Amino acid sequence: MLVPILVFFLLKDRERLVDFILSLLPRKRTLMTRIWHEMDSQIANYVRGKFIEIMIVGTVAFLTFAFFGLPYTALLSVMVGFSVLVPYIGAAVATLPVAAVAGFHFGMTDEFLYVLVAYGVIQALDGNVLVPVLFSEAVNLHPVSIIVAVLFFGGIWGFWGIFFAIPLATLLKALVYAWPRGIKRHRQVEGGEVAAEK
């Protein structure tokens, strides 16, 4: 009930709210502004990358389940597609309905094992190939950085660390690139003074 009302007032009084928040911030905020612009573009790229990942995983799951003749193919593929919103944990949760439907439909046969193996291959390729490649392009992070971020933040904050690993990694990247580098600036100043003396 409250969310639509809150969204309405946020949209209606957007300028007043933004002006109020800006009044609380320091007047000289060039560093914060640079970080904000970097994060804004990175988060937009992250959301686009997640949408592309959902579409790819959902489509591949649909084709795989349809190939095996699994019932509720569309429903299961939509669920598998949305399971990628939470890395690793979503895949584990989505495994239960897929295994249950395949078990009831095929029984304990070779087809049941084939479905589970195919589903495991889809999830392994998504987590270890698609996510690092896709998000290294989308948020301009190296695949190793993404894997390390998932392991690091997941180790610290568990589920929420895994969920927010890529946005937190982009925040750290924005901070590193926006932070003034005193040594580099000092060398540039010294180089300029030497050139002036010559």
Rosetta constraint file for C-alpha pairs under 8 A:
AtomPair CA 1 CA 5 HARMONIC 7.16 0.50
AtomPair CA 2 CA 6 HARMONIC 5.99 0.50
AtomPair CA 3 CA 7 HARMONIC 6.08 0.50
AtomPair CA 4 CA 8 HARMONIC 6.09 0.50
AtomPair CA 5 CA 9 HARMONIC 6.41 0.50
AtomPair CA 6 CA 10 HARMONIC 6.10 0.50
AtomPair CA 7 CA 11 HARMONIC 6.13 0.50
AtomPair CA 8 CA 12 HARMONIC 6.00 0.50
AtomPair CA 9 CA 13 HARMONIC 5.79 0.50
AtomPair CA 9 CA 14 HARMONIC 7.72 0.50
AtomPair CA 10 CA 14 HARMONIC 5.37 0.50
AtomPair CA 10 CA 17 HARMONIC 7.64 0.50
AtomPair CA 13 CA 17 HARMONIC 6.19 0.50
AtomPair CA 14 CA 18 HARMONIC 6.09 0.50
AtomPair CA 15 CA 19 HARMONIC 6.03 0.50
AtomPair CA 16 CA 20 HARMONIC 6.13 0.50
AtomPair CA 17 CA 21 HARMONIC 6.24 0.50
AtomPair CA 18 CA 22 HARMONIC 6.08 0.50
AtomPair CA 19 CA 23 HARMONIC 6.10 0.50
AtomPair CA 20 CA 24 HARMONIC 6.72 0.50
AtomPair CA 21 CA 25 HARMONIC 6.87 0.50
AtomPair CA 25 CA 29 HARMONIC 7.71 0.50
AtomPair CA 29 CA 33 HARMONIC 6.06 0.50
AtomPair CA 30 CA 34 HARMONIC 6.17 0.50
AtomPair CA 31 CA 35 HARMONIC 6.25 0.50
AtomPair CA 31 CA 178 HARMONIC 6.35 0.50
AtomPair CA 31 CA 179 HARMONIC 6.90 0.50
AtomPair CA 32 CA 36 HARMONIC 5.99 0.50
AtomPair CA 33 CA 37 HARMONIC 6.19 0.50
AtomPair CA 34 CA 38 HARMONIC 6.17 0.50
AtomPair CA 34 CA 178 HARMONIC 6.22 0.50
AtomPair CA 35 CA 39 HARMONIC 6.01 0.50
AtomPair CA 35 CA 171 HARMONIC 7.91 0.50
AtomPair CA 35 CA 174 HARMONIC 5.53 0.50
AtomPair CA 35 CA 175 HARMONIC 6.19 0.50
AtomPair CA 35 CA 178 HARMONIC 6.04 0.50
AtomPair CA 36 CA 40 HARMONIC 5.95 0.50
AtomPair CA 37 CA 41 HARMONIC 6.39 0.50
AtomPair CA 38 CA 42 HARMONIC 6.17 0.50
AtomPair CA 38 CA 174 HARMONIC 5.89 0.50
AtomPair CA 39 CA 43 HARMONIC 5.89 0.50
AtomPair CA 39 CA 170 HARMONIC 6.88 0.50
AtomPair CA 39 CA 171 HARMONIC 6.23 0.50
AtomPair CA 39 CA 174 HARMONIC 6.47 0.50
AtomPair CA 40 CA 44 HARMONIC 6.27 0.50
AtomPair CA 41 CA 45 HARMONIC 6.22 0.50
AtomPair CA 42 CA 46 HARMONIC 6.08 0.50
AtomPair CA 42 CA 138 HARMONIC 7.65 0.50
AtomPair CA 42 CA 139 HARMONIC 5.26 0.50
AtomPair CA 42 CA 167 HARMONIC 7.97 0.50
AtomPair CA 42 CA 170 HARMONIC 6.64 0.50
AtomPair CA 43 CA 47 HARMONIC 6.19 0.50
AtomPair CA 43 CA 139 HARMONIC 7.60 0.50
AtomPair CA 43 CA 167 HARMONIC 6.65 0.50
AtomPair CA 43 CA 170 HARMONIC 7.92 0.50
AtomPair CA 44 CA 48 HARMONIC 6.31 0.50
AtomPair CA 45 CA 49 HARMONIC 6.03 0.50
AtomPair CA 45 CA 138 HARMONIC 5.12 0.50
AtomPair CA 45 CA 139 HARMONIC 5.72 0.50
AtomPair CA 46 CA 50 HARMONIC 6.15 0.50
AtomPair CA 46 CA 135 HARMONIC 6.97 0.50
AtomPair CA 46 CA 138 HARMONIC 6.08 0.50
AtomPair CA 46 CA 139 HARMONIC 5.96 0.50
AtomPair CA 46 CA 166 HARMONIC 7.91 0.50
AtomPair CA 46 CA 167 HARMONIC 7.50 0.50
AtomPair CA 47 CA 51 HARMONIC 6.26 0.50
AtomPair CA 48 CA 52 HARMONIC 6.30 0.50
AtomPair CA 48 CA 138 HARMONIC 7.59 0.50
AtomPair CA 49 CA 53 HARMONIC 6.11 0.50
AtomPair CA 49 CA 134 HARMONIC 6.52 0.50
AtomPair CA 49 CA 135 HARMONIC 6.24 0.50
AtomPair CA 49 CA 138 HARMONIC 5.81 0.50
AtomPair CA 50 CA 54 HARMONIC 6.11 0.50
AtomPair CA 50 CA 84 HARMONIC 7.97 0.50
AtomPair CA 50 CA 85 HARMONIC 7.14 0.50
AtomPair CA 51 CA 55 HARMONIC 6.30 0.50
AtomPair CA 52 CA 56 HARMONIC 6.17 0.50
AtomPair CA 53 CA 57 HARMONIC 6.03 0.50
AtomPair CA 53 CA 81 HARMONIC 7.76 0.50
AtomPair CA 53 CA 84 HARMONIC 7.49 0.50
AtomPair CA 53 CA 130 HARMONIC 7.60 0.50
AtomPair CA 53 CA 131 HARMONIC 7.49 0.50
AtomPair CA 53 CA 134 HARMONIC 7.73 0.50
AtomPair CA 54 CA 58 HARMONIC 5.81 0.50
AtomPair CA 54 CA 81 HARMONIC 4.61 0.50
AtomPair CA 54 CA 82 HARMONIC 5.96 0.50
AtomPair CA 54 CA 84 HARMONIC 6.53 0.50
AtomPair CA 54 CA 85 HARMONIC 7.83 0.50
AtomPair CA 55 CA 59 HARMONIC 5.96 0.50
AtomPair CA 55 CA 81 HARMONIC 6.60 0.50
AtomPair CA 56 CA 60 HARMONIC 6.13 0.50
AtomPair CA 56 CA 81 HARMONIC 7.72 0.50
AtomPair CA 57 CA 61 HARMONIC 5.98 0.50
AtomPair CA 57 CA 80 HARMONIC 7.16 0.50
AtomPair CA 57 CA 81 HARMONIC 5.25 0.50
AtomPair CA 57 CA 122 HARMONIC 7.45 0.50
AtomPair CA 57 CA 126 HARMONIC 7.23 0.50
AtomPair CA 58 CA 62 HARMONIC 6.05 0.50
AtomPair CA 58 CA 77 HARMONIC 4.98 0.50
AtomPair CA 58 CA 78 HARMONIC 5.67 0.50
AtomPair CA 58 CA 79 HARMONIC 7.81 0.50
AtomPair CA 58 CA 80 HARMONIC 6.05 0.50
AtomPair CA 58 CA 81 HARMONIC 4.05 0.50
AtomPair CA 58 CA 82 HARMONIC 7.71 0.50
AtomPair CA 59 CA 63 HARMONIC 6.24 0.50
AtomPair CA 59 CA 77 HARMONIC 7.08 0.50
AtomPair CA 59 CA 81 HARMONIC 7.84 0.50
AtomPair CA 60 CA 64 HARMONIC 6.11 0.50
AtomPair CA 60 CA 122 HARMONIC 7.68 0.50
AtomPair CA 61 CA 65 HARMONIC 6.01 0.50
AtomPair CA 61 CA 77 HARMONIC 5.19 0.50
AtomPair CA 61 CA 80 HARMONIC 7.07 0.50
AtomPair CA 61 CA 81 HARMONIC 7.73 0.50
AtomPair CA 61 CA 119 HARMONIC 7.42 0.50
AtomPair CA 61 CA 122 HARMONIC 7.32 0.50
AtomPair CA 62 CA 66 HARMONIC 5.94 0.50
AtomPair CA 62 CA 73 HARMONIC 6.01 0.50
AtomPair CA 62 CA 74 HARMONIC 6.22 0.50
AtomPair CA 62 CA 76 HARMONIC 7.69 0.50
AtomPair CA 62 CA 77 HARMONIC 4.94 0.50
AtomPair CA 63 CA 67 HARMONIC 6.04 0.50
AtomPair CA 64 CA 68 HARMONIC 6.54 0.50
AtomPair CA 64 CA 118 HARMONIC 7.38 0.50
AtomPair CA 65 CA 69 HARMONIC 6.17 0.50
AtomPair CA 65 CA 70 HARMONIC 5.34 0.50
AtomPair CA 65 CA 73 HARMONIC 5.71 0.50
AtomPair CA 65 CA 77 HARMONIC 7.73 0.50
AtomPair CA 65 CA 115 HARMONIC 7.50 0.50
AtomPair CA 66 CA 70 HARMONIC 6.04 0.50
AtomPair CA 66 CA 73 HARMONIC 6.14 0.50
AtomPair CA 68 CA 111 HARMONIC 7.70 0.50
AtomPair CA 68 CA 115 HARMONIC 7.12 0.50
AtomPair CA 69 CA 73 HARMONIC 7.98 0.50
AtomPair CA 70 CA 101 HARMONIC 7.62 0.50
AtomPair CA 70 CA 102 HARMONIC 6.66 0.50
AtomPair CA 70 CA 105 HARMONIC 7.30 0.50
AtomPair CA 71 CA 101 HARMONIC 7.34 0.50
AtomPair CA 71 CA 105 HARMONIC 7.56 0.50
AtomPair CA 72 CA 76 HARMONIC 6.08 0.50
AtomPair CA 73 CA 77 HARMONIC 6.02 0.50
AtomPair CA 74 CA 78 HARMONIC 6.18 0.50
AtomPair CA 75 CA 79 HARMONIC 6.27 0.50
AtomPair CA 76 CA 80 HARMONIC 6.10 0.50
AtomPair CA 76 CA 97 HARMONIC 7.66 0.50
AtomPair CA 76 CA 98 HARMONIC 6.73 0.50
AtomPair CA 77 CA 81 HARMONIC 5.98 0.50
AtomPair CA 78 CA 82 HARMONIC 6.26 0.50
AtomPair CA 79 CA 83 HARMONIC 6.06 0.50
AtomPair CA 79 CA 94 HARMONIC 6.84 0.50
AtomPair CA 80 CA 84 HARMONIC 7.14 0.50
AtomPair CA 80 CA 91 HARMONIC 7.27 0.50
AtomPair CA 80 CA 94 HARMONIC 5.91 0.50
AtomPair CA 83 CA 87 HARMONIC 7.78 0.50
AtomPair CA 83 CA 90 HARMONIC 4.36 0.50
AtomPair CA 83 CA 91 HARMONIC 5.76 0.50
AtomPair CA 83 CA 93 HARMONIC 7.68 0.50
AtomPair CA 83 CA 94 HARMONIC 6.34 0.50
AtomPair CA 84 CA 88 HARMONIC 7.63 0.50
AtomPair CA 84 CA 90 HARMONIC 5.84 0.50
AtomPair CA 84 CA 91 HARMONIC 6.69 0.50
AtomPair CA 85 CA 90 HARMONIC 6.93 0.50
AtomPair CA 85 CA 163 HARMONIC 7.53 0.50
AtomPair CA 86 CA 90 HARMONIC 4.95 0.50
AtomPair CA 86 CA 91 HARMONIC 7.89 0.50
AtomPair CA 86 CA 162 HARMONIC 7.18 0.50
AtomPair CA 86 CA 163 HARMONIC 5.32 0.50
AtomPair CA 87 CA 91 HARMONIC 7.11 0.50
AtomPair CA 87 CA 127 HARMONIC 7.23 0.50
AtomPair CA 87 CA 162 HARMONIC 6.44 0.50
AtomPair CA 87 CA 163 HARMONIC 6.52 0.50
AtomPair CA 88 CA 92 HARMONIC 6.45 0.50
AtomPair CA 88 CA 127 HARMONIC 7.10 0.50
AtomPair CA 89 CA 93 HARMONIC 6.29 0.50
AtomPair CA 89 CA 159 HARMONIC 7.69 0.50
AtomPair CA 90 CA 94 HARMONIC 6.09 0.50
AtomPair CA 91 CA 95 HARMONIC 6.22 0.50
AtomPair CA 91 CA 123 HARMONIC 6.60 0.50
AtomPair CA 92 CA 96 HARMONIC 7.36 0.50
AtomPair CA 94 CA 98 HARMONIC 6.65 0.50
AtomPair CA 95 CA 99 HARMONIC 5.95 0.50
AtomPair CA 96 CA 100 HARMONIC 6.01 0.50
AtomPair CA 97 CA 101 HARMONIC 6.02 0.50
AtomPair CA 98 CA 102 HARMONIC 6.11 0.50
AtomPair CA 98 CA 116 HARMONIC 7.94 0.50
AtomPair CA 99 CA 103 HARMONIC 5.84 0.50
AtomPair CA 99 CA 112 HARMONIC 7.93 0.50
AtomPair CA 99 CA 116 HARMONIC 6.73 0.50
AtomPair CA 100 CA 104 HARMONIC 6.15 0.50
AtomPair CA 101 CA 105 HARMONIC 6.02 0.50
AtomPair CA 102 CA 106 HARMONIC 5.76 0.50
AtomPair CA 102 CA 107 HARMONIC 7.31 0.50
AtomPair CA 102 CA 112 HARMONIC 5.68 0.50
AtomPair CA 102 CA 115 HARMONIC 7.08 0.50
AtomPair CA 103 CA 107 HARMONIC 4.76 0.50
AtomPair CA 103 CA 108 HARMONIC 6.42 0.50
AtomPair CA 103 CA 112 HARMONIC 6.10 0.50
AtomPair CA 106 CA 111 HARMONIC 6.44 0.50
AtomPair CA 106 CA 112 HARMONIC 5.74 0.50
AtomPair CA 107 CA 112 HARMONIC 6.72 0.50
AtomPair CA 108 CA 112 HARMONIC 6.21 0.50
AtomPair CA 108 CA 113 HARMONIC 7.90 0.50
AtomPair CA 109 CA 113 HARMONIC 6.87 0.50
AtomPair CA 110 CA 114 HARMONIC 6.21 0.50
AtomPair CA 111 CA 115 HARMONIC 6.21 0.50
AtomPair CA 112 CA 116 HARMONIC 6.42 0.50
AtomPair CA 113 CA 117 HARMONIC 6.07 0.50
AtomPair CA 114 CA 118 HARMONIC 6.02 0.50
AtomPair CA 115 CA 119 HARMONIC 6.06 0.50
AtomPair CA 116 CA 120 HARMONIC 6.04 0.50
AtomPair CA 117 CA 121 HARMONIC 6.18 0.50
AtomPair CA 118 CA 122 HARMONIC 6.30 0.50
AtomPair CA 119 CA 123 HARMONIC 6.31 0.50
AtomPair CA 120 CA 124 HARMONIC 6.01 0.50
AtomPair CA 121 CA 125 HARMONIC 6.03 0.50
AtomPair CA 122 CA 126 HARMONIC 6.10 0.50
AtomPair CA 123 CA 127 HARMONIC 6.06 0.50
AtomPair CA 124 CA 128 HARMONIC 5.85 0.50
AtomPair CA 124 CA 129 HARMONIC 7.73 0.50
AtomPair CA 125 CA 129 HARMONIC 5.12 0.50
AtomPair CA 125 CA 130 HARMONIC 6.23 0.50
AtomPair CA 126 CA 130 HARMONIC 4.67 0.50
AtomPair CA 126 CA 131 HARMONIC 5.90 0.50
AtomPair CA 127 CA 131 HARMONIC 5.61 0.50
AtomPair CA 127 CA 132 HARMONIC 7.65 0.50
AtomPair CA 128 CA 132 HARMONIC 6.67 0.50
AtomPair CA 129 CA 133 HARMONIC 6.10 0.50
AtomPair CA 130 CA 134 HARMONIC 5.64 0.50
AtomPair CA 131 CA 135 HARMONIC 5.79 0.50
AtomPair CA 132 CA 136 HARMONIC 5.75 0.50
AtomPair CA 132 CA 142 HARMONIC 7.54 0.50
AtomPair CA 132 CA 143 HARMONIC 4.37 0.50
AtomPair CA 132 CA 144 HARMONIC 7.47 0.50
AtomPair CA 132 CA 146 HARMONIC 6.25 0.50
AtomPair CA 132 CA 147 HARMONIC 7.10 0.50
AtomPair CA 133 CA 137 HARMONIC 6.48 0.50
AtomPair CA 133 CA 143 HARMONIC 6.14 0.50
AtomPair CA 134 CA 138 HARMONIC 6.13 0.50
AtomPair CA 135 CA 139 HARMONIC 5.53 0.50
AtomPair CA 135 CA 140 HARMONIC 7.10 0.50
AtomPair CA 135 CA 141 HARMONIC 6.89 0.50
AtomPair CA 135 CA 143 HARMONIC 7.51 0.50
AtomPair CA 135 CA 146 HARMONIC 7.82 0.50
AtomPair CA 136 CA 140 HARMONIC 4.95 0.50
AtomPair CA 136 CA 141 HARMONIC 4.35 0.50
AtomPair CA 136 CA 142 HARMONIC 5.06 0.50
AtomPair CA 136 CA 143 HARMONIC 5.47 0.50
AtomPair CA 136 CA 146 HARMONIC 7.57 0.50
AtomPair CA 137 CA 141 HARMONIC 7.02 0.50
AtomPair CA 139 CA 170 HARMONIC 6.99 0.50
AtomPair CA 141 CA 145 HARMONIC 6.36 0.50
AtomPair CA 141 CA 146 HARMONIC 6.86 0.50
AtomPair CA 141 CA 170 HARMONIC 7.56 0.50
AtomPair CA 142 CA 146 HARMONIC 6.64 0.50
AtomPair CA 143 CA 147 HARMONIC 6.37 0.50
AtomPair CA 144 CA 148 HARMONIC 6.06 0.50
AtomPair CA 145 CA 149 HARMONIC 5.95 0.50
AtomPair CA 145 CA 169 HARMONIC 7.66 0.50
AtomPair CA 146 CA 150 HARMONIC 6.23 0.50
AtomPair CA 146 CA 165 HARMONIC 7.67 0.50
AtomPair CA 146 CA 166 HARMONIC 6.34 0.50
AtomPair CA 146 CA 169 HARMONIC 7.22 0.50
AtomPair CA 147 CA 151 HARMONIC 6.28 0.50
AtomPair CA 148 CA 152 HARMONIC 5.86 0.50
AtomPair CA 149 CA 153 HARMONIC 5.83 0.50
AtomPair CA 149 CA 154 HARMONIC 7.84 0.50
AtomPair CA 149 CA 165 HARMONIC 5.52 0.50
AtomPair CA 149 CA 166 HARMONIC 6.73 0.50
AtomPair CA 149 CA 168 HARMONIC 7.92 0.50
AtomPair CA 149 CA 169 HARMONIC 6.11 0.50
AtomPair CA 150 CA 154 HARMONIC 5.57 0.50
AtomPair CA 150 CA 161 HARMONIC 7.23 0.50
AtomPair CA 150 CA 162 HARMONIC 5.33 0.50
AtomPair CA 150 CA 165 HARMONIC 5.12 0.50
AtomPair CA 150 CA 166 HARMONIC 7.22 0.50
AtomPair CA 151 CA 155 HARMONIC 5.92 0.50
AtomPair CA 151 CA 162 HARMONIC 7.56 0.50
AtomPair CA 152 CA 156 HARMONIC 6.41 0.50
AtomPair CA 153 CA 157 HARMONIC 5.87 0.50
AtomPair CA 153 CA 158 HARMONIC 7.19 0.50
AtomPair CA 153 CA 161 HARMONIC 4.47 0.50
AtomPair CA 153 CA 162 HARMONIC 6.14 0.50
AtomPair CA 153 CA 164 HARMONIC 8.00 0.50
AtomPair CA 153 CA 165 HARMONIC 5.87 0.50
AtomPair CA 154 CA 158 HARMONIC 4.46 0.50
AtomPair CA 154 CA 159 HARMONIC 6.34 0.50
AtomPair CA 154 CA 160 HARMONIC 7.20 0.50
AtomPair CA 154 CA 161 HARMONIC 4.35 0.50
AtomPair CA 154 CA 162 HARMONIC 4.55 0.50
AtomPair CA 154 CA 165 HARMONIC 7.33 0.50
AtomPair CA 155 CA 161 HARMONIC 7.39 0.50
AtomPair CA 156 CA 161 HARMONIC 6.72 0.50
AtomPair CA 157 CA 161 HARMONIC 4.56 0.50
AtomPair CA 157 CA 162 HARMONIC 7.66 0.50
AtomPair CA 158 CA 162 HARMONIC 6.40 0.50
AtomPair CA 159 CA 163 HARMONIC 6.23 0.50
AtomPair CA 160 CA 164 HARMONIC 6.07 0.50
AtomPair CA 161 CA 165 HARMONIC 5.55 0.50
AtomPair CA 164 CA 168 HARMONIC 6.03 0.50
AtomPair CA 165 CA 169 HARMONIC 6.09 0.50
AtomPair CA 166 CA 170 HARMONIC 6.21 0.50
AtomPair CA 167 CA 171 HARMONIC 6.20 0.50
AtomPair CA 168 CA 172 HARMONIC 6.27 0.50
AtomPair CA 169 CA 173 HARMONIC 6.20 0.50
AtomPair CA 170 CA 174 HARMONIC 6.06 0.50
AtomPair CA 171 CA 175 HARMONIC 6.17 0.50
AtomPair CA 172 CA 176 HARMONIC 6.15 0.50
AtomPair CA 173 CA 177 HARMONIC 6.15 0.50
AtomPair CA 174 CA 178 HARMONIC 5.88 0.50
AtomPair CA 175 CA 179 HARMONIC 5.77 0.50
AtomPair CA 181 CA 185 HARMONIC 6.24 0.50
AtomPair CA 182 CA 186 HARMONIC 5.91 0.50
AtomPair CA 183 CA 187 HARMONIC 6.20 0.50
AtomPair CA 184 CA 188 HARMONIC 6.25 0.50
AtomPair CA 185 CA 189 HARMONIC 6.22 0.50
AtomPair CA 186 CA 190 HARMONIC 6.18 0.50
AtomPair CA 187 CA 191 HARMONIC 5.97 0.50
AtomPair CA 188 CA 192 HARMONIC 6.11 0.50
AtomPair CA 189 CA 193 HARMONIC 6.23 0.50
AtomPair CA 190 CA 194 HARMONIC 6.18 0.50
AtomPair CA 191 CA 195 HARMONIC 6.13 0.50
AtomPair CA 192 CA 196 HARMONIC 6.09 0.50
AtomPair CA 193 CA 197 HARMONIC 6.19 0.50
AtomPair CA 194 CA 198 HARMONIC 6.35 0.50
